[in-house]
Amino acid sequence: MSFRMDVREDKVLQDGAYPAQLANVEQKETKFGERLMWTFEVFGENTEVVGFTSMSPSTKAKAYQWAAAIMGEIDPKIGWGPEDVIGGDCTVVLEVAEDAQGTERNKVVKVKPPKNKPEAAGNPRESGDPGEDPDRIPF
């Protein structure tokens, strides 16, 4: 029997924002308790980055904010699950950090909607846009 393995580079990307897709989100037991591990594939870089969030259901928690960045609005009566976010596009904000072994790795510090998708709030001023879209200014 023959097989061929794909190769994924485990390179460290510079601090910054990168277009990505959520490959997986799963519950993991860590030394900090039960957490969600989010695995993102960074477009054009042939690499994956990982981020962790708590299991808190609060709308102020990272898990909710990351899911909302990927999905858009979340109905609080329904909530969300892995099937709602896996495969979704987003922008990941990365920092370089050292792991427990002293190896440099990327850390996902924030997840934002993809650049071609409007913010969940729908207000460009709230998304940090300093001005209006010139194509939308009436003449």
PyMOL commands that set and color helices and strands:
alter all, ss='L'
color gray80, all
select helices_A, chain A and resi 62-71+82-85+134-136
alter helices_A, ss='H'
color red, helices_A
select strands_A, chain A and resi 16-30+33-42+47-53+89-98+104-112
alter strands_A, ss='S'
color yellow, strands_A
deselect
rebuild
show_as cartoon
